[in-house]
């Protein structure tokens, strides 16, 4: 079975050289095969160099100072292998497909390879000793036996000190001195949140200590992971939802404070963070981020991002939602005669933006339809704005739905979508009779919980 060779190349961002560096290699089992070197910039990978191995499997790839950071060498016939490159040449070799790759040149690379081989063994041993320590501390059978307990504590301390001594032995201005702890931190969040809850405060502090203004982060291939894992960790370790949002908002403040004087990074991180929060349905913190960014005076926000964030300011809970004029392409619910949304006299109005081309909509809209009669009896009228682009798709989509549905066949350029700052489907707004926004439901289940709690009579 073929698998890709992935070689991570880490370069010193502090070294300055005027000439190209080289990655050379010798894989005699890979003659005449294409190998590419890719680097990272922000959230994306790009090709630095590409070559073909000769008949003996030798190759040379070059990179320049602009590429310093983390790179990736890919081939079709070898398992992933990590190699570290600084501002020095590196040579790697292996004699067989399933054989470990040797690093024959490159000071940082040899240090990283040593760490990569030894640290998994230390981590496994540490896990076993921690398990035994817990047993000897909690089980009556072992709790009175002191000598093994002292030996366990000493060995745990020795293993931790051994890793610390290795890291302390690395020169501060080398990339791996920054990269190894960063990579380890980001890979630990799931384990800590689920199994090492005593380390949650320390890990949260470490995530908040990440410097988002540091250029090394943007060349490391870890930027995406740093943001996503930070959000995931807080969401899964902070307890009640109110605490989750408070902790997320604190982290947002810390992140953005570092970037207010670098507009490129500020816009890029804000855009990605905003999308992560929305994707994980953390809308309270997404709104907090939007309002914070729009009120920031030190940075100019990109037009597209500003427009998306503006939706949170204009459409936040408590604001009055714009009216919606029903077009000639409108199916009215039975008993509803209205030319616009404000003509509907229901106590509550659920406005839904959806489309036939949205896979999630085709699952959620039928669920809403099943609740129509029940919720109408509680004073809730539904209106769907379809973002379809032709009449036939609209007719097919809304046919059989019990609630009012309308469209102007302009997709994202629909007037209602523009007025409501809609960037995804399905999107819902629950309004009162005065069209004040009461709730922006994350899902049908979220909406049902609100209606059951607020509108259903108590038994």
WORARA-V279927 format. One record per backbone hydrogen bond with DSSP energy under -1.0 kcal/mol. CO is the residue of the C=O (numbers start at 1). NH is the residue of the N-H. E is the energy in kcal/mol with one decimal. If there is no record, write none. Layout:
# WORARA-V279927
co: {CO | CO}
nh: {NH | NH}
e: {E | E}
This chain:
# WORARA-V279927
co: {3 | 6 | 7 | 8 | 9 | 21 | 22 | 23 | 24 | 25 | 26 | 27 | 33 | 35 | 36 | 37 | 37 | 38 | 39 | 41 | 44 | 46 | 49 | 51 | 54 | 54 | 57 | 58 | 59 | 61 | 63 | 64 | 65 | 69 | 70 | 71 | 72 | 73 | 74 | 75 | 86 | 90 | 91 | 91 | 92 | 93 | 96 | 102 | 105 | 106 | 107 | 108 | 109 | 110 | 111 | 112 | 113 | 114 | 115 | 118 | 119 | 120 | 121 | 122 | 123 | 124 | 125 | 126 | 127 | 128 | 129 | 130 | 131 | 132 | 133 | 134 | 135 | 139 | 139 | 142 | 146 | 147 | 148 | 149 | 150 | 151 | 152 | 153 | 154 | 155 | 156 | 157 | 158 | 159 | 160 | 161 | 162 | 163 | 164 | 165 | 167 | 171 | 175 | 175 | 176 | 178 | 179 | 180 | 181 | 182 | 183 | 185 | 188 | 189 | 190 | 191 | 191 | 196 | 197 | 199 | 200 | 201 | 202 | 203 | 204 | 207 | 211 | 214 | 218 | 219 | 222 | 223 | 224 | 225 | 226 | 227 | 228 | 229 | 230 | 231 | 232 | 234 | 240 | 241 | 242 | 243 | 244 | 245 | 246 | 247 | 248 | 249 | 250 | 251 | 252 | 253 | 256 | 259 | 262 | 263 | 264 | 265 | 266 | 267 | 268 | 269 | 270 | 271 | 272 | 273 | 274 | 275 | 276 | 277 | 278 | 281 | 282 | 283 | 284 | 285 | 286 | 287 | 288 | 289 | 290 | 291 | 293 | 302 | 303 | 304 | 305 | 306 | 309 | 309 | 310 | 311 | 316 | 319 | 324 | 328 | 329 | 331 | 333 | 339 | 340 | 341 | 348 | 349 | 350 | 351 | 352 | 353 | 354 | 355 | 358 | 360 | 361 | 364 | 365 | 366 | 368 | 369 | 371 | 372 | 373 | 375 | 376 | 379 | 381 | 383 | 384 | 385 | 390 | 391 | 392 | 393 | 394 | 395 | 398 | 404 | 405 | 406 | 410 | 411 | 414 | 415 | 416 | 417 | 427 | 429 | 430 | 430 | 431 | 432 | 435 | 436 | 437 | 439 | 443 | 444 | 445 | 446 | 447 | 448 | 449 | 450 | 451 | 451}
nh: {78 | 81 | 73 | 83 | 71 | 63 | 90 | 61 | 92 | 59 | 94 | 30 | 53 | 51 | 74 | 48 | 49 | 72 | 46 | 44 | 41 | 39 | 37 | 35 | 32 | 57 | 27 | 54 | 25 | 23 | 21 | 67 | 68 | 11 | 40 | 9 | 38 | 7 | 36 | 5 | 88 | 24 | 104 | 105 | 26 | 102 | 99 | 93 | 91 | 110 | 111 | 112 | 113 | 114 | 115 | 116 | 117 | 118 | 119 | 122 | 123 | 124 | 125 | 126 | 127 | 128 | 129 | 130 | 131 | 132 | 133 | 134 | 135 | 136 | 137 | 138 | 139 | 142 | 143 | 145 | 150 | 151 | 152 | 153 | 154 | 155 | 156 | 157 | 158 | 159 | 160 | 161 | 162 | 163 | 164 | 165 | 166 | 167 | 168 | 169 | 170 | 174 | 178 | 179 | 180 | 182 | 183 | 184 | 185 | 186 | 187 | 188 | 192 | 193 | 194 | 195 | 196 | 199 | 200 | 203 | 204 | 205 | 206 | 207 | 208 | 210 | 214 | 217 | 42 | 70 | 226 | 227 | 228 | 229 | 230 | 231 | 232 | 233 | 234 | 235 | 236 | 238 | 244 | 245 | 246 | 247 | 248 | 249 | 250 | 251 | 252 | 253 | 254 | 255 | 256 | 257 | 259 | 262 | 266 | 267 | 268 | 269 | 270 | 271 | 272 | 273 | 274 | 275 | 276 | 277 | 278 | 279 | 280 | 282 | 281 | 283 | 286 | 287 | 288 | 289 | 290 | 291 | 292 | 293 | 294 | 295 | 296 | 306 | 307 | 308 | 309 | 310 | 312 | 313 | 314 | 315 | 319 | 437 | 341 | 330 | 407 | 405 | 336 | 326 | 343 | 344 | 381 | 431 | 383 | 429 | 385 | 427 | 387 | 358 | 362 | 364 | 365 | 368 | 369 | 370 | 371 | 372 | 375 | 376 | 377 | 380 | 379 | 348 | 350 | 352 | 406 | 354 | 394 | 395 | 396 | 397 | 398 | 399 | 401 | 384 | 331 | 386 | 413 | 414 | 418 | 419 | 420 | 422 | 353 | 351 | 438 | 439 | 349 | 435 | 321 | 432 | 318 | 430 | 447 | 448 | 449 | 450 | 451 | 452 | 453 | 454 | 455 | 456}
e: {-1.2 | -2.7 | -1.2 | -1.2 | -1.5 | -1.9 | -1.8 | -2.4 | -1.9 | -1.9 | -1.8 | -2.6 | -2.6 | -2.7 | -2.2 | -3.4 | -1.7 | -3.3 | -2.6 | -2.0 | -2.8 | -2.9 | -3.6 | -3.0 | -1.5 | -1.8 | -2.8 | -2.1 | -1.9 | -3.0 | -2.3 | -1.9 | -1.5 | -2.5 | -1.1 | -1.4 | -3.4 | -1.2 | -1.8 | -1.9 | -2.1 | -2.8 | -2.5 | -1.1 | -1.6 | -3.4 | -1.4 | -2.3 | -1.3 | -2.5 | -1.9 | -2.7 | -2.6 | -2.2 | -2.2 | -3.0 | -1.7 | -2.3 | -3.0 | -1.9 | -3.0 | -2.2 | -2.4 | -2.9 | -2.2 | -1.9 | -2.7 | -2.5 | -1.9 | -2.3 | -2.8 | -2.1 | -1.9 | -2.8 | -1.4 | -1.7 | -2.5 | -1.3 | -2.0 | -2.0 | -2.4 | -2.2 | -2.5 | -2.1 | -2.3 | -2.2 | -2.5 | -2.2 | -2.5 | -2.4 | -2.1 | -2.5 | -2.1 | -1.7 | -2.3 | -2.8 | -1.7 | -2.4 | -2.6 | -1.3 | -1.4 | -1.9 | -1.1 | -2.9 | -2.2 | -1.5 | -2.9 | -2.3 | -2.5 | -2.3 | -1.7 | -1.1 | -2.6 | -2.5 | -1.7 | -3.1 | -1.1 | -2.6 | -1.4 | -2.4 | -2.8 | -2.3 | -2.0 | -2.4 | -2.1 | -1.1 | -1.4 | -1.1 | -2.6 | -4.0 | -2.8 | -1.8 | -2.6 | -2.6 | -1.3 | -2.2 | -2.7 | -2.6 | -2.0 | -2.5 | -2.0 | -1.4 | -2.2 | -2.5 | -2.0 | -2.7 | -2.7 | -2.6 | -1.7 | -2.1 | -2.6 | -2.1 | -2.0 | -2.7 | -2.5 | -1.9 | -1.1 | -2.3 | -2.8 | -2.7 | -2.1 | -3.0 | -2.2 | -2.4 | -2.2 | -3.0 | -2.7 | -1.9 | -2.3 | -2.4 | -2.2 | -2.7 | -1.8 | -3.1 | -1.8 | -1.1 | -1.8 | -2.6 | -1.8 | -2.6 | -2.5 | -2.6 | -2.2 | -2.6 | -2.4 | -1.3 | -1.1 | -3.1 | -2.3 | -1.8 | -2.8 | -2.4 | -1.3 | -1.1 | -2.9 | -2.4 | -2.1 | -3.1 | -2.5 | -1.2 | -1.3 | -2.6 | -2.4 | -2.6 | -1.5 | -1.5 | -2.6 | -3.0 | -2.9 | -2.2 | -3.6 | -1.8 | -2.5 | -1.2 | -1.7 | -2.3 | -2.9 | -2.0 | -2.3 | -1.4 | -1.1 | -1.0 | -3.0 | -2.5 | -1.6 | -2.5 | -1.6 | -2.5 | -2.9 | -2.7 | -2.5 | -2.0 | -1.9 | -3.1 | -2.6 | -2.2 | -2.5 | -1.6 | -2.5 | -3.0 | -3.1 | -3.0 | -2.4 | -1.7 | -2.4 | -2.7 | -2.2 | -2.6 | -3.0 | -2.9 | -3.0 | -1.5 | -2.3 | -2.0 | -3.4 | -1.7 | -2.4 | -3.1 | -2.1 | -2.8 | -2.2 | -1.8 | -2.5 | -2.9 | -2.0 | -3.0 | -2.5 | -1.5}
